[in-house]
Each structure stands twice: as C-alpha cells, then as structure tokens.
C-alpha cells in the first residue's frame, strides 16, 4: 500500500479533501466489495505516479455514512475528483489503469 494514499473519514474529510491545495481523487470503497479490492493496488500506483499533481484518498463507505449521503454515493467503488473543494468528475465501478489515467488526465 502506498504511503501517499490518505485514509480519510467523516470527521477529517473537510481537512483532507475539501480544503486540500491540490485536486483529490477519493475512492469510496468497502471491505466486502470485490471490485474495490481489485482497484486498490492500481490506486496505490496512481498515488505515486500523480503525487505532484493530486492526492489520492480512500473513504470506507461502511464506517463513514455522512460523507456517503452528502455526495449521493450509492454504488461502490465510486471515484470522485474534488478540485478546489468541489466535485469535478465522477466514475462508478472498477476501471483499468488506462481508463483511470484517461479519467484523471481529462479532469486535472
């Protein structure tokens, strides 16, 4: 697991994501979610490769219902890019590395 990935929660979300000086890709995931586990290593790679351009954060859906409700997340995994504290773009489901880098590059 990359040391660059931030593990955020309901109480730290504003500081970690909304007030970040860089764009943040938030992975809404759960322990029981197979596709979530499948993209975990990919997000670690992305966190390292894009470290100068953005931050990668993970939010456990089961333990943080307030943020899930606030952003209307109903499906896992959900990936949301936050830029200047606002939702910039969103993707549902597991992505390949090429799909993820295309999504990031077109929204950063």
C-alpha positions in Angstrom: 0.0 0.0 0.0 1.3 3.4 -1.0 2.2 5.7 1.9 0.8 8.6 -0.3 -2.8 7.3 0.0 -4.7 9.3 2.6 -7.3 7.4 4.6 -10.0 9.9 5.4 -13.3 9.7 7.3 -16.4 11.8 8.1 -14.6 14.0 10.6 -11.4 14.6 8.6 -12.9 14.8 5.1 -13.1 18.6 5.0 -9.4 19.0 6.0 -8.2 16.1 3.8 -10.3 16.7 0.7 -12.3 20.0 0.7 -9.5 22.2 1.9 -6.7 20.4 0.0 -4.4 22.7 -2.0 -4.3 20.0 -4.8 -7.1 18.1 -6.5 -8.1 14.9 -4.6 -9.3 11.6 -6.1 -11.5 10.0 -3.5 -12.1 6.2 -3.6 -15.4 5.4 -1.9 -14.9 1.7 -1.1 -15.9 -1.1 1.3 -14.0 -4.2 2.7 -16.7 -6.6 1.3 -16.5 -5.0 -2.2 -14.6 -7.2 -4.7 -14.1 -4.6 -7.4 -13.0 -2.1 -4.7 -10.2 -4.5 -3.6 -9.3 -5.1 -7.3 -8.5 -1.4 -7.9 -6.7 -0.9 -4.6 -3.2 -1.7 -6.0 -3.9 0.5 -9.0 -4.8 3.4 -6.8 -1.5 2.9 -4.9 0.3 3.2 -8.3 -1.6 6.3 -9.3 -1.0 7.9 -5.9 2.8 7.6 -6.5 2.7 8.5 -10.2 0.4 11.5 -9.8 1.9 12.7 -6.5 2.9 16.1 -7.9 -0.5 16.7 -9.4 -3.0 15.4 -7.0 -3.7 13.4 -3.8 -5.4 10.0 -3.6 -7.8 9.4 -0.6 -9.8 6.4 0.4 -13.0 6.6 2.4 -14.5 3.4 3.9 -18.2 3.6 3.0 -19.4 1.4 5.9 -17.7 3.5 8.5 -18.4 6.9 7.1 -22.1 7.2 6.1 -22.3 11.0 6.4 -20.0 11.7 3.6 -21.6 8.9 1.5 -25.0 10.6 1.9 -23.7 14.1 1.4 -22.3 13.2 -2.1 -25.1 10.8 -3.0 -22.7 7.8 -3.3 -24.9 4.6 -3.7 -22.6 2.3 -5.6 -19.1 1.0 -4.9 -16.5 1.7 -5.9 -17.2 5.3 -6.7 -14.3 7.5 -7.7 -14.8 11.3 -7.3 -12.3 14.0 -8.2 -12.5 17.1 -6.0 -11.0 20.3 -7.2 -11.0 23.5 -5.1 -13.3 21.7 -2.7 -16.0 20.9 -5.3 -16.9 17.7 -7.3 -15.0 17.9 -10.6 -15.9 14.5 -12.0 -17.1 11.1 -11.0 -16.8 7.5 -12.2 -18.6 4.4 -11.0 -17.1 0.9 -10.9 -13.7 -0.6 -11.3 -11.5 0.9 -14.0 -8.4 -0.4 -15.9 -5.3 1.7 -15.5 -5.7 3.2 -18.9 -9.3 4.1 -18.2 -8.3 5.7 -14.8 -5.4 7.7 -16.2 -7.6 8.9 -19.1 -10.3 10.0 -16.5 -7.6 11.8 -14.4 -5.8 13.4 -17.3 -9.1 14.8 -18.7 -10.2 16.3 -15.4 -7.0 17.6 -13.7 
